[in-house]
Amino acid sequence: MSNLGDMQSLASSISAMTSPFRNYLNDLYEKYKSFNDGAIADYIPELTLAKPEWFGICVVTTDGQMFEVGECDQLFTIQSISKAFVFGLALEDHGREYVNSKVGVEPTGEAFNSIVLDEVTNRPYNPMVNAGAIATTDLIKGNNSTERLKRLLEMFKRYTGRDHEINVPVFLSEKSTGNRNRAMSYLMLNFGMVGDKIEDTLDIYFQQCSIMVNARDLAMMSATLANGGVNPVTQERALDERYVQDVISVMLTCGMYDGSGEWLYRIGIPAKSGVGGGITAVAPGKLGVGTFSPLLDAKGNSLRGIKVCEDLSRDFGLHLFNVAKPDRDLAAWIDGSEGDSW
């Protein structure tokens, strides 16, 4: 960043440190840190190493202010959260019509790993279930697997502002237990939804899900979407603004596995979860939220993360379809002023 950018970032950090919103997040953390319902994902053996007490909350505004509490430095694998962002890259590589010819945008009501395709079009239903995510990963351009994976890692760096590593034990664990994903891949090959280099695409997909992130990264990623595809701190464009609406629309309707309808009804913020315990949530034009807690509900969503997002949505009127005056004015709580609002 330029010196001006550094000064602006410093000013935003100082403002965030003194903001009443920080106290609000501290209260949320204290409210839910002892909430121990749920279970750690065990269908990928390496995921069982997570500790149930891990819990972090981070919020990044579209002007680059950051608020965080708890274990926001704790790294974990991104898992299914990667699907939304790879969908965006596929759209940039091929355009909306071609991508939609390979992957639909309809909610399924089925589990994320169901071997189910649309009976009419033979497409996977949406890019947030495993079949659809494999199809979008297959669309990423590159002369070979190494180049395609490099492009994915460069994309995530644009969203977060930092380099990312792949957790090799998790990748190998996913690869060794991934026969269900292989089955759906060969089914899609039969209908022409993916190319014939199945193992190459699956290797990239398993590595994509094994990228290491933290709650701060997830907040920056969703804040980038909230900011029209531009990282609010680095000012680097991560996604063509034409496709931001595609990504967050599918996040809203399909991003929380087969709990997406309940999420839309109660919380109403575009979001994507992963079985590693992360949730990234987008309040368009306002902020991004990143939460981490590995205790999951039966549908694979972080229970503490759901609670945090539900409180944020209710208290600050973040539900996309909210028309009532919220209990708290978000802008005033963030900067400590009176009467300001977006």
Secondary structure, 3 states (H helix, E strand, C coil): CCHHHHHHHHHHHHHHHHCHHHHHHHHHHHHHCCCCCCECCCCCHHHHHCCCCCCEEEEEECCCCEEEEECCCCCEECHHHHHHHHHHHHHHHHCHHHHHHHCCCCCCCCCCCCCCCCCCCCCCCCCCCHHHHHHHHHHCCCCCHHHHHHHHHHHHHHHHCCCCCECHHHHHHHHHCCHHHHHHHHHHHHCCCCCCCHHHHHHHHHHHHCEEECHHHHHHHHHHHHCCCECCCCCCECCCHHHHHHHHHHHHHHCCHHHHHHHHHHCCCCEEECCCCEEEEEECCCEEEEEECCCECCCCCEHHHHHHHHHHHHHHCCCCCCCCCCCCCHHHHHHCCCCCCC
